[in-house]
Amino acid sequence: MVELLPPNWSKESSLQVIKNSDVFILTLGVAAAFFDRETGDFVLPRPSALNSRALAEKYLFRTTSVKENVENVLY
């Protein structure tokens, strides 16, 4: 097993570190995702559920906009 979090990590200890910080930088990276072509809704398809062609036909794979990312973070 690989531990990615420090020993004795907890949500509360992480929040305390953030609260005690002078600056906190949150990076979102590239937000590419699948969206249903009919509804426009975000979907998280299971890789084994569809092959690449079916994914391309049923879903639109695109990068979310700055506006969408801001709305999602605020939500």
C-alpha positions in Angstrom: 0.0 0.0 0.0 1.2 3.5 -0.9 0.4 6.4 1.5 -0.1 9.6 -0.3 -1.1 11.6 2.7 1.1 12.5 5.7 0.8 10.4 8.9 -2.1 11.4 11.2 -3.8 13.3 8.3 -7.3 14.5 8.8 -9.7 16.8 7.2 -9.6 19.0 10.3 -5.8 19.2 10.3 -5.8 20.2 6.6 -8.4 22.9 7.2 -6.3 24.2 10.1 -3.2 24.5 8.0 -5.2 26.4 5.3 -6.7 28.7 7.9 -3.3 29.5 9.4 -1.8 30.2 5.9 -1.2 33.7 4.6 -1.7 32.5 1.0 -3.6 29.5 -0.3 -3.3 28.6 -4.0 -5.7 26.2 -5.5 -4.8 24.9 -9.0 -7.4 23.1 -11.0 -5.3 22.0 -13.9 -6.9 21.1 -17.2 -10.6 20.4 -16.7 -11.3 18.1 -19.7 -14.5 16.1 -19.3 -17.3 14.2 -21.0 -20.6 15.8 -21.6 -23.8 14.2 -22.8 -24.4 15.4 -26.4 -28.2 15.5 -25.9 -28.5 17.2 -22.5 -25.1 18.9 -22.1 -24.8 17.4 -18.7 -21.4 16.3 -17.3 -21.0 12.6 -17.2 -18.4 10.3 -15.9 -18.6 7.2 -18.1 -17.1 3.9 -16.9 -14.2 3.0 -19.3 -15.4 -0.5 -19.6 -19.0 0.5 -20.4 -18.3 1.8 -23.9 -15.6 1.5 -26.5 -13.9 4.6 -27.9 -16.2 4.9 -30.9 -19.3 4.7 -28.7 -17.9 7.3 -26.3 -17.3 9.7 -29.2 -20.8 9.2 -30.5 -22.7 9.5 -27.2 -20.5 12.1 -25.4 -18.7 15.3 -26.2 -15.2 15.5 -24.8 -14.2 19.1 -24.2 -12.3 21.4 -21.8 -14.6 23.3 -19.4 -14.6 27.1 -19.7 -13.2 29.5 -17.1 -16.8 30.5 -16.3 -17.9 26.9 -15.8 -14.9 26.3 -13.5 -15.6 29.4 -11.4 -19.3 28.4 -11.1 -18.3 24.8 -10.0 -15.8 26.0 -7.4 -18.3 28.4 -6.0 -20.9 25.7 -5.9 
